[in-house]
Structures are given as C-alpha cells and as structure tokens.
C-alpha cells in the first residue's frame, strides 16, 4: 500500500456478528457477552474447569467449551444459570425497536 492510497474506514454497528452478516447476530452477541463474563468470574476466582464443576454442578466440559468460545451449544438461559451458580446477579435491560431497512446505494425507498 502506498502513501497516496486512502483507507476506507467503515464504522461498525457495535455488533460484530451483525457486521459480518451472520445469522441471529443479537443472540450471538449476548451469548458472547455472557460467555466472556463467565470466563472473567472463573479467572477472578482462580477456578479450573474441574473446580468450577465441583462448585456449580455444571460439567467441566461445558466450562472448557465456554473458555474456547464454543458457545453454539448454549442457550441464553443456560449461560444465565451458570452465572447464577457462580454467584453472579445478572440485570438485563431490553429495548425493542424496528430494524432499519437497508436500502442499496442509489435507490429510493418505497413510501407505503
């Protein structure tokens, strides 16, 4: 890349899963946030997967999957339950609004 070439900066949406056009981006982002929090709690408490199993009754393999960010097997409520068993309180705030429809550049959206 030469000094004369400009780099196009494209702002993200705040959700990498949406930016990558992946399926169910809001669910995936929430799972990632909850998984990261579980990892943080394990690290703060100095718990191995086996120790976390003994403390919570959740399989050590599940903690290993979470540490490797393999979250596809976990539902949101399962991750919340794991945080609860780790002694964490989760407060959730939800805002629901219509999605902005994407309009291809150079076109005019139809008016209903």
C-alpha positions in Angstrom: 0.0 0.0 0.0 1.4 3.4 -1.0 1.2 6.6 1.0 -1.2 8.0 -1.6 -3.8 5.3 -1.2 -6.6 6.1 1.2 -8.0 3.6 3.6 -11.8 3.4 3.7 -13.0 3.4 7.3 -16.4 1.8 7.7 -18.0 2.3 11.1 -19.3 -0.9 12.8 -22.7 -1.4 14.2 -21.4 -2.3 17.6 -22.3 -5.9 17.0 -19.5 -7.8 15.1 -21.9 -10.6 14.3 -24.2 -8.2 12.5 -21.2 -6.6 10.8 -20.2 -10.0 9.5 -23.8 -10.6 8.4 -24.1 -13.7 10.5 -27.4 -15.4 11.4 -29.1 -14.2 14.7 -26.5 -11.5 15.5 -28.2 -10.3 18.6 -28.4 -13.7 20.2 -24.8 -14.4 19.3 -23.6 -11.1 20.8 -25.5 -11.8 24.0 -24.0 -15.3 24.2 -20.5 -13.9 23.7 -21.1 -11.3 26.4 -22.3 -13.9 28.9 -19.6 -16.3 28.0 -16.9 -13.6 28.5 -18.4 -12.8 31.9 -18.3 -16.5 32.9 -14.6 -16.6 31.9 -13.9 -13.4 33.9 -15.5 -14.9 37.0 -13.6 -18.1 36.6 -10.3 -16.1 36.2 -11.1 -13.8 39.2 -11.8 -16.9 41.4 -8.9 -18.8 40.0 -11.1 -21.7 39.1 -10.2 -24.5 36.8 -12.9 -26.3 34.8 -12.9 -29.2 37.3 -13.1 -26.8 40.3 -15.9 -24.9 38.7 -17.7 -28.2 38.2 -17.4 -29.1 41.8 -18.6 -25.6 42.8 -21.6 -25.4 40.4 -22.5 -28.9 39.3 -22.0 -27.8 35.7 -19.9 -30.2 33.7 -16.2 -29.3 33.4 -16.5 -29.9 29.6 -19.1 -27.0 29.5 -16.6 -24.7 31.2 -13.9 -25.8 28.7 -16.2 -25.1 25.8 -17.0 -21.6 27.2 -13.3 -20.9 27.6 -12.7 -21.8 24.0 -15.7 -19.6 22.9 -17.6 -22.6 21.6 -21.0 -21.2 22.6 -23.2 -22.7 20.0 -24.4 -25.4 22.3 -25.5 -23.0 25.0 -28.8 -21.2 25.2 -29.0 -17.8 26.8 -30.9 -19.2 29.8 -28.2 -21.9 30.3 -25.5 -19.2 30.4 -27.5 -17.2 32.8 -28.0 -20.2 35.1 -24.2 -20.8 35.0 -23.6 -17.2 36.1 -26.1 -17.7 38.9 -24.4 -20.8 40.1 -21.1 -18.8 40.1 -22.8 -16.4 42.5 -23.4 -13.6 40.0 -26.5 -11.5 39.6 -27.4 -10.5 36.1 -29.5 -7.5 35.4 -31.0 -7.3 31.9 -32.3 -4.3 30.1 -34.1 -4.8 26.8 -35.0 -2.2 24.2 -37.1 -3.3 21.2 -37.5 -1.3 18.0 -38.0 -1.9 14.3 -34.8 -2.7 12.4 -33.7 -0.1 9.9 -34.2 -1.5 6.4 -31.1 -1.4 4.4 -31.5 0.5 1.1 -29.0 -0.2 -1.7 -27.0 2.9 -2.6 -28.5 4.9 -5.4 -32.1 3.7 -4.8 -35.0 5.4 -3.2 -37.1 3.5 -0.6 -40.7 3.0 -1.4 -43.2 5.0 0.5 -46.2 3.0 1.9 
